[in-house]
Amino acid sequence: MQGLIDLVEKYFSISVIKEVLPYLLKGALFTVVFSAASEIIGIVIGLATSVVRVTRIKVLNQLAIVYVDLFRGTPLLMQIIFVYYALPYIGINLPATVAGIAALSINSGAYVTEIFRAGIESIDRGQMEAARSLGMSYIKAMRYIIIPQTIKRVLPPLTNEFVALIKDSSLLSVIAISELLRTAKEMMTWKLNPSSLTAAAILYLVITLPLTRYVSYMEEKLKRSGV
């Protein structure tokens, strides 16, 4: 029993957590900001690429496939290191924050592309044909008919992608961005106590659990509405 108490005190020291919490909250804020910015940019990239992905223009379609396969098939950590450390060799020097957001956005965009592609292809083809028969161009039919319906269907997987991005943002620590995990590691070194990592794990849960619950709620709502 005493051993268990000692273990709890070592990994969940209230005094240590109180002292490092302001720093961890700042790191958590950076995590949310980086993840939200990257998700927004990723959605823009993914939506545009998904429209190209389902087009019948073979060259554009193949380019979209190459982009998706490349960034889904290689590790995000490698992509972050490449953007920050390799691009300077061709004269592109990005600040760590910009490089981090760029790498996360491009990676997220590849996954969002497939989310939107699946959503677009789930819409009855007759709706596109009806829109075209009314004189709408392909782009207008997508914009006013197909995309609005698609967005409703892809909200749950998009939220899941955001949750994954929040956790993946911890990889930005390799380029010295003080997000939540890096801050926790610095606090652990400073206090010579792992309680900061425990507190960081709890903060990750505080951020992500409401989102995962929201996904479950949205999925149930969509099932009931028959969308």
C-alpha positions, -999 to 999 in steps of 0.1 A, spaced: 0 0 0 28 24 9 44 16 -24 13 26 -43 11 59 -23 47 66 -31 40 59 -68 11 83 -68 31 110 -51 59 106 -76 37 108 -107 10 130 -94 26 155 -71 0 182 -65 26 207 -54 46 202 -86 15 203 -108 4 236 -92 38 251 -99 41 240 -136 4 243 -145 6 279 -159 34 268 -183 14 237 -193 -17 258 -200 4 280 -222 17 250 -240 -19 236 -243 -30 269 -259 -2 267 -284 -13 231 -292 -49 242 -298 -39 272 -319 -15 253 -341 -39 224 -345 -69 247 -353 -49 267 -378 -36 236 -395 -70 220 -396 -86 251 -412 -59 252 -439 -61 214 -443 -98 216 -449 -93 243 -476 -66 221 -492 -87 189 -488 -119 204 -502 -102 218 -533 -82 186 -539 -113 164 -534 -131 182 -561 -101 176 -584 -100 140 -571 -135 132 -584 -131 150 -617 -129 131 -649 -99 151 -660 -73 123 -658 -42 145 -653 -57 164 -624 -71 133 -609 -37 116 -610 -19 146 -594 -45 146 -566 -39 108 -561 -1 114 -559 -5 141 -533 -28 120 -512 -6 89 -514 26 108 -508 15 125 -476 -6 97 -462 21 71 -470 51 89 -453 55 97 -416 43 131 -404 75 134 -383 96 131 -415 74 157 -432 79 182 -403 117 176 -404 118 179 -442 99 213 -442 120 227 -414 155 212 -420 156 202 -457 139 232 -475 167 256 -464 190 237 -488 170 252 -517 167 286 -501 134 282 -483 139 292 -447 107 290 -426 103 300 -390 96 270 -368 59 280 -363 53 285 -400 71 252 -408 51 234 -382 18 247 -394 27 241 -430 37 205 -424 6 197 -403 -17 215 -428 -4 196 -459 -5 163 -440 -41 170 -428 -51 181 -462 -43 147 -476 -66 129 -451 -93 156 -455 -92 150 -492 -102 114 -488 -129 124 -462 -145 148 -487 -140 125 -516 -160 98 -498 -186 123 -488 -190 136 -524 -192 101 -538 -219 92 -512 -243 118 -528 -267 104 -553 -252 110 -588 -287 119 -600 -284 152 -581 -254 163 -602 -271 152 -634 -302 172 -624 -281 202 -617 -263 200 -650 -295 195 -669 -307 228 -654 -278 245 -670 -254 246 -640 -217 243 -646 -198 215 -628 -183 240 -604 -217 257 -596 -233 223 -591 -205 213 -567 -207 246 -549 -245 249 -544 -258 213 -546 -232 187 -537 -207 204 -513 -234 216 -488 -248 181 -485 -213 166 -482 -203 189 -454 -231 176 -432 -220 140 -438 -183 146 -432 -185 166 -399 -179 136 -377 -148 123 -396 -135 159 -399 -138 162 -361 -120 129 -357 -92 143 -380 -90 174 -357 -86 152 -327 -58 132 -344 -42 165 -354 -42 177 -318 -23 146 -308 0 147 -338 9 183 -330 31 168 -302 56 160 -330 63 197 -334 85 194 -303 113 181 -326 116 216 -342 116 233 -308 80 245 -307 69 248 -271 36 230 -275 21 210 -246 44 179 -248 76 198 -251 66 221 -223 58 191 -201 92 176 -209 110 209 -200 90 211 -167 99 175 -159 136 183 -164 133 215 -143 115 199 -114 131 164 -117 96 150 -114 74 133 -140 42 148 -127 42 174 -155 38 146 -180 8 133 -160 -7 167 -160 -1 171 -198 -19 138 -204 -49 150 -185 -49 183 -205 -48 163 -237 -79 144 -225 -96 176 -215 -91 190 -250 -99 158 -270 -127 140 -250 -154 167 -256 -146 165 -293 -149 127 -294 -182 129 -275 -193 155 -301 -185 130 -329 -206 103 -313 -235 128 -309 -232 139 -345 -231 103 -358 -263 95 -338 -280 126 -351 -271 118 -387 -284 83 -383 -317 95 -369 -321 121 -397 -312 95 -423 -285 117 -439 
